[in-house]
Amino acid sequence: MDTKLTLKLDKSIIDKAKEYAKGKNISLSKMIENYLQVLTNKRNRGVKISPLVDSLIGVIKLQEKDYKKDYTNYLSKKYK
């Protein structure tokens, strides 16, 4: 469920963030949501994420697919 959140930030930061998000073809809201998700994910606590990797989180959207089945088929063909 999406909920609206109001933030007060410096205008220049907002403008830069919008430009950055546009360059990554992602909405600013989604970019912030992904960032907060990484920050609050218990599995990632204590793990340092490089700025490059952090900037790429959530950029690629994959269709939900049974990758295990695809990988099994790949291995079956490879080792025939």
C-alpha positions in Angstrom: 0.0 0.0 0.0 1.5 3.3 -1.0 1.3 6.2 1.4 2.1 9.8 0.8 5.1 11.3 2.6 6.0 15.0 2.7 9.7 16.0 3.0 11.3 19.4 3.4 14.6 19.5 1.5 16.8 22.1 -0.1 15.5 23.0 -3.6 18.9 22.5 -5.2 19.2 19.0 -3.8 15.7 18.2 -5.0 16.5 19.5 -8.5 19.8 17.4 -8.6 18.0 14.3 -7.4 15.2 14.7 -10.0 17.9 15.1 -12.7 19.7 12.0 -11.4 16.5 10.0 -11.2 15.5 11.0 -14.7 18.9 10.0 -16.0 18.4 6.5 -14.4 14.8 6.3 -15.8 13.3 6.0 -12.4 10.9 8.2 -10.4 12.3 10.2 -7.5 9.8 8.5 -5.3 10.9 5.1 -6.3 14.5 6.0 -5.9 13.9 7.2 -2.3 11.8 4.2 -1.6 14.6 1.9 -2.7 17.1 3.8 -0.7 15.0 3.6 2.5 14.4 -0.1 1.9 18.1 -0.7 1.8 18.7 1.3 4.9 16.0 -0.6 6.9 16.7 -4.1 5.5 17.8 -6.2 8.5 19.9 -8.5 6.4 22.0 -5.7 5.1 22.9 -4.2 8.5 26.7 -4.2 8.9 27.3 -4.7 5.2 28.9 -1.8 3.4 27.5 -1.1 0.0 29.7 0.9 -2.4 28.2 4.1 -3.8 28.2 2.6 -7.3 26.2 -0.4 -6.2 23.9 1.7 -4.1 23.1 3.9 -7.1 22.2 0.8 -9.1 19.8 -0.7 -6.6 16.3 -0.9 -8.0 17.2 0.4 -11.5 16.5 -2.9 -13.3 13.0 -4.3 -13.2 12.7 -7.9 -14.1 9.6 -9.8 -14.9 8.8 -12.4 -12.3 10.0 -15.6 -13.9 10.9 -19.1 -12.8 14.6 -18.7 -13.1 15.3 -22.1 -11.5 13.4 -23.8 -14.3 15.3 -21.8 -16.9 18.6 -22.6 -15.3 17.7 -26.3 -15.0 16.9 -26.3 -18.7 20.2 -24.5 -19.5 22.2 -27.1 -17.6 20.3 -30.0 -19.2 21.1 -28.8 -22.7 24.7 -28.0 -21.7 25.5 -31.5 -20.3 23.6 -33.6 -22.8 
